[in-house]
């Protein structure tokens, strides 16, 4: 049974303005910005399919299915190569795109 650690890299933070086509404000009139948890280029390692320290639990829930496929040795339709895929946080206002890579432990 293949079980491998996964590198999670923050590939892209999407601004609400890109999603909606205009600057978005909250009820108090404050500007809503991109996700405050991650920065592009941040890297995390999921060991044994466990959530890394400091990783957003909502983002984790959104990308978990893709992580588990890679963890158990599965691949996606090969256009990115084996052991690699991209997954997105499901926040519809300020989504984050993650690159997921299976780490070769051999």
Protein Blocks (a to p, Z undefined) as FASTA:
>chain_A
ZZdddddddfbdcdfklmnopacddfkopacdddfkbcghiacddehhiacehiafklmm
mmmmmmmmmmnopacehknoghiacdddfbfklgcddddddddfZZ
